[in-house]
Amino acid sequence: MLKRSRVLVLLVLLSTMLLVSACSNGTSQSGSKAEADPVVTAVNEYFASMPEDIYKIDQVAFVDKVKAGEAMTIIDIRSADAYAQGHIKGALSMPWGPNLADNLNKIPADKPVMIYCVTGQTAGQTVALLNMAGFDTKSVNLGWNLGISKVEGVDAVIETTPNAFDDAVKTEIDPDIQKAIVDYYAGLTDVKDTKFASYKITEDDAKAALDAKDTTITFLDVRKAEDFNKGHIEGAINIPFGKGMETQFSTLPTDKTIIVYCYTGQTAGQTVAGLRLLGYDAVSLNAGAGTAATGTAGWINKGYPLVTN
């Protein structure tokens, strides 16, 4: 009888330990997983499910789609003044900032969304946020100034007539993600008069921080590994932009401002959006490392050095 009692006690203890273990791993006795943070899940899925076009569309292909009358929602996030001077036919004006977040539910979710800004960098941030909110969104390569306006024949699809939102559209967005995006854009007010305005930093300010050996900043290079090896900003960490890059975010410091750079600033913008939603203090380098398309803008085009060690 005593032996049987000991066995029963051991079985009870073992069952209790298994239950505690299951709960600590996010599962219940039935094996169902505890709900994950929807914002973290959305960020991870954004990068884990990255398509080959990396959420971008070539400016020529975009203009061709407009000319062909393809069904899509076009969003212009430049200033209201720039929009009034000329925009793509049918484009809706949603200037970069808090107003954009407040009107997310006015965007139709039943067709692709194409978004453009001035040079593609703030559209890079926005395209990430909109996809995380559930929209099928792509940003137009190089934005209005460096991309769209240079496409041959684009004048045929430019207008000055403003376009109105359909008041009947009421797209449902996960409330946690909606709040995260609202907070994201509201935060622009806090950095408006700093060197990190629009969650960006100029090449000159970044170079000054590097020269001063500012320990509060670190550089993240999201270019391809081969380009990083050919030359990168001194001290930079390399996490190539692409599917699966989210698995390496945990290696980044949480106590520093992360200056993210790519080639032209666009994929860095996407990365900044994801990192900030995860709690990192991330900003993108204006025009990135720089290419011929960015003209005189960009780290290399400014004449600033890269290192190989």
ABEGO torsion letter per residue (X at the ends): XAAAAAAAAAAAAAAAAAAAAAAAAGBBAAGBBBBBBAAAAAAAAAAAABBAAGGBBBAAAAAAAAAAGBBBBBBBABBAAAAAAEBBBGBBBBBBEAAAAAAAAABBAABBBBBBBAAGAAAAAAAAAAAAAGBBBBBBBGEAAABAAABBGAAAABBABBBBBBAABBBBBBAAAAAAAAAAAAAAAAAAABAABGGBBBAAAAAAAAAAGBAABBBBBABBAAAAAAEBBBGBBBBBBEBGAAAAAAABBAABBBBBBBAAGAAAAAAAAAAAAAGBBBBBBBGEAEBAAAEABEAAAAGBBBBAX
